[in-house]
Amino acid sequence: MQPSLLVRFGKYLQHRPNFMKVAAATFGVPFAVAVLWMFGAYGGPSWWLLLVAVALATGWFWAYFMWFAVEKEIRRSSSRSAAQNVNEGTRE
């Protein structure tokens, strides 16, 4: 039996670089859109690029500090789901 998508995604997020990619994009892109929507009218394309760069950097910092906050929980839930798969007779 194939592991569910959620289990595979949990295993993917268990590694710090993967978590950083997903979390930074998940936080940074909507934040960039919101910042552009709020402050984009005050400048031109160079201003927009600066706003996007600041928003994406903020997303990266958020992901960096969130890793320390949720690392143990991610590893615990991933190992719990892996143990559940072994109990059901599947292995990876």
N, C-alpha and C positions, 0 to 999 in steps of 0.2 A: 504494500500500500504506500502510495506517495505521501510524503508529509504535506500538511496543508500549507497554503500560501503564507499564512500568518507565522507558522513555525519557521519557514525558510526565511522570511523577512526578519524575524527575531535573531536567527543565526547570522544573517547579514549584518545587522546592527550591532552584533556582539563585538565587532572589531572597531576600534576607535576611528580609523580613517573613513570607514564606511558610514559610521554614525555622523561624523563631521560633515560629510558630503550631503547626506539626507537632511540633517537638522539645519545646516546653514542655508540650504536651498529652501527648505520648508518655511523658515522664518524670514530669511533675507529677501526673497522675491516678493512676497506680499507686502513687506515693509517698504521695499523700494517703490512699489506701485502706490502705496499710500503716501509716501513722502513726495513722489512726483505729482500726485493729485493735489496735495496740499500746498506745495511750494514751487511747483513747476512754472507757474505763471510769472514768477519774479525774475526769470532769466531766459537765456537761450540754450542751445544745445550743449555748450560747455558746462553750464550750470546743471543741466539735467544729468550729464555724465558724472559730475561731482556728487550729486545727490544719490545716484545709483551706486557709486563706489562707496560712499559712506554707509548706505543702507546694507550693502552686501558685506562690508567689513563688520558692521554691527551684528549681522546674522552669523558671521564666523565666530565673533567673540561670544555671542550667546550660545552657540553650539559647543564651543570650547568649555565654557563653565557648566553647561548642562551635562556634559559628559561626566564630570566629577560628581554631579548630583544624582545621576541615574545609572551610573555604571554598574553598581552592585545589583540593582533591581533587574537590569537587562540581563546580566549574566545569570542571575538566579532563575528568572523565568525561562531563559533559553535552556538551561540545564534541566529544569523541571520538565519542560516539554520534550526534551531528548530522552529523559528517563521514561516518560510516559510512552514514547514511541517504542522503546526497547521492551517495555512491559507488554505492549500490544503485539510484539513479534516482528517489528520492523527495525531495521538498522540502517545507519548511513555511514 
